[in-house]
């Protein structure tokens, strides 16, 4: 899956989708998608990444407590 960095718009190929979907993980392993050669893998903070359209990631991917308010109302 490709995401982009908020700060510079560079494309990042996410290599560990399980980490991306897991709200307990604050980072994902990926590599920049630039040039003809495959770049080295590195760690990226989820908070620094957005979808290519500019949309933020779903809250359930980044916040462990995304349903706490709903649970407390019951």
C-alpha positions in Angstrom: 0.0 0.0 0.0 1.2 3.5 -0.8 0.8 6.4 1.6 2.5 9.8 1.5 4.3 11.9 4.1 2.4 15.0 5.2 5.4 17.2 5.4 6.9 16.7 1.9 4.4 14.6 -0.1 6.9 11.8 -0.8 5.3 8.4 -1.5 6.0 5.7 1.0 5.4 2.0 0.2 4.2 0.4 3.5 5.8 -3.0 3.8 4.0 -4.2 7.0 0.3 -3.9 6.6 -0.4 -5.6 9.9 1.4 -2.8 11.7 -0.5 -0.2 9.7 -3.9 -1.7 10.8 -2.8 -2.3 14.4 -3.6 0.7 16.6 -1.1 -0.5 19.2 1.7 0.3 16.7 2.8 3.9 16.3 5.2 3.2 13.5 5.2 1.2 10.2 8.1 -0.2 8.2 8.2 1.2 4.7 10.4 2.7 2.0 10.3 5.7 -0.2 9.1 5.1 -3.7 11.4 7.3 -5.7 13.8 6.7 -8.5 14.6 3.4 -10.3 16.3 1.7 -7.5 14.5 0.1 -4.5 15.1 2.2 -1.4 16.2 0.9 2.0 13.4 0.1 4.4 13.0 2.4 7.4 10.5 3.2 10.2 7.8 5.9 9.7 5.5 7.3 12.3 1.9 6.7 11.5 1.0 10.3 12.4 3.3 11.6 9.6 1.5 9.6 6.9 -1.7 10.2 5.0 -3.5 8.5 2.1 -2.3 9.7 -1.4 -5.6 11.7 -1.6 -4.6 13.7 1.5 -7.1 12.0 3.7 -6.0 11.0 7.2 -5.9 7.3 8.2 -8.9 5.9 10.0 -8.9 6.5 13.7 -9.2 2.8 14.4 -5.7 2.3 12.8 -4.1 4.9 15.1 -6.1 5.2 18.3 -6.5 2.3 20.7 -9.2 4.1 22.5 -11.3 5.0 19.5 -14.5 3.4 20.9 -14.1 4.3 24.5 -16.8 7.0 24.4 -19.3 4.5 22.9 -18.6 1.9 25.5 -18.9 4.3 28.4 -22.4 5.4 27.3 -23.7 1.8 27.8 
